Amino acid sequence: MKPKILTTLHTYSWRQFGADSFAGITVALVALPLSVAIAIASGAPPAAGLVTAVVAGFLISALGGSRVQIGGPTGAFIVVVYGVIHDHGYNGLLVATLMAGVILLVAGLLRAGRLIRHVPEPVIEGFTIGIAVVIAVSQIKDLAGMTGTNLPADFLPKLEGLWAMRQSADASSLALGAVCIAAILALRRIAPRFPWLVAVVVLASVIGALGLPSVETVSQRYGALPHGLPFPALPEISQELLGELLLPALTIAFLAGVESLLSAIVADRMIGGAHRPNAELIAQGAANIASPLFGGLPATGAIARTATNVNAGGRTPVAGIVHALAILLALVVVAPLAGKLALPALAGLLIVTAWTMSEPHRWGERMELPRPDLLLLVVTALLTILADLAIAIGVGTILGLILRYTRGEKSAPNWHIPLGLGRGIKDDDAE
C-alpha cells in the first residue's frame, strides 16, 4: 500500500521534473474551467470545485497508487451531489463526503481495492451512460440562458421545469453555448492533444463580455471567487444527520472507488504501468476527508484529466501535485478572471463532457453484446436516469452477479491487464 510517489522518486531527474511540470500545468488549464462548471452543475458554489481540485488533487497524487492519476471533482458526482444538496443543504453534502472518505479509507486498509472486478461491466457502463444523460439535461437551463427557480433533482420533474421556463430562453446565450459545443468537438478531432476546451471557453467568454450583454457570467450569478483556500473547519454533524446520509455516503464512496480504479486501469494501459489499488483507495479516502473540511466537493480520479496528463508527458505523481499547485496559484492570482467565464460556455463544456462519458464510439460494440448483458446495461441506465443512482447500482450489481453465476462464471474477470505491460515503464505492483 506504499504510495507510488515513493517508488518514482528513487530515480527522479530534473528532466522528468520538467516534463511533469509541463503536464501538470496543461492539466490545470483543463481542470480550472471544468472544476467551476462541475460545481455549478452540482448546485454548489463555483469556488468549491476549485478547492476540491487543489486539496483533493494534491492528496490523490501524493498518496495514491498510480503514477499518473489526476484527482478532483468529476461529472460522475453531479447527480448524487445535486440530490444531497437539494435534500440536506450544503452542510449535508460536506458530512456525506466526510463519511464517504472514512468508508474509502477503511476499504483501502482492508485491501478491498480489487473488489471492483466483481461489479459487472454492463452495470458500470449503464450507470455511466445514465449519468451522462442526466448531466446533459441539467445543463440545458444555463446553455439557453433560461431564468427561473432552481430545477428539481429528479429527472422527470426537471424536464417539466425546463419546459415551463422555455419562454425565458435567451437567443444569444443559446447560440454561444451551441457554438462552443460544436467548436470543442470539431477542434478536438483536428488536434486531440491540444486543450481546446480551455481556449474555446475563454474565447466564448470574451465574446460574451464584449458583444453579448445578456450572457450571464459566473461572478454575475454567484459573486466574486475567493482569493485562496478557506480555513479548514468541521461541518455541523448530528447523529440524525449521519443516519440520513449513510446511503448517499455509500454511493459517493462507491463512485469514487470505481471511477478512480477505472481511471488507474486506463492510465496503466497508456503507460504500460501497474497501479496499487489499495493505496489508491486510501488516497481517495484521505482526499474525501480533507476536501469537505475546506468546503470542497467529493473527489476521485478523473479519466479525461489523467489521459491529458499522460499525453502531455506526465509520468510521475509530481505532475498531479504541480496541477494542484497551479490551480491554487490561479485561485490566488486570477480569481476575478475565472469569475468572468460565461455560463453558457461552461454548460456547453459539460455537455461535451457528458457526450464523452457515454463513449459514443462504442455503441456498435455494445449493440453486439449478448442480449442479457445489453438488457442489464439498459436497465441500469434507465434506473440511473429515472429512479436513483444507488438503486441503479444495487439492482444492477445483483442482477449482474446472478447472471454471471447462471452462466457458471465463478471467478470475476480480471480487469487489471495493462495493455503493453513490459514495453513501457517497469512498475512494481506489490502492495
Secondary structure, DSSP 8 states (H G I E B T S, - for coil): ---HHHHHGGG--HHHHHHHHHHHHHHHHHHHHHHHHHHHHTTS-HHHHHHHHHHHHHHHHHH-S-SS--EE--GGGHHHHHHHHHHHHHHHHHHHHHHHHHHHHHHHHTT-GGGGGGS-HHHHHHHHHHHHHHHHHHTHHHHTT--SS---SSHHHHHHHHHHTGGG--HHHHHHHHHHHHHHHHHHHHSTTS-HHHHHHHHHHHHHHHH-TTS-BHHHHH----SS----------HHHHHHTHHHHHHHHHHHHHHHHHHHHHHHHHHT----HHHHHHHHHHHHHHHHHTT----EE-HHHHHHHHHTT--STHHHHHHHHHHHHHHHHSHHHHTT-BHHHHHHHHHHHHHHHT-GGGHHHHHTS-HHHHHHHHHHHHHHHHT-HHHHHHHHHHHHHHHHHHTT--S-------TTTTTS-------
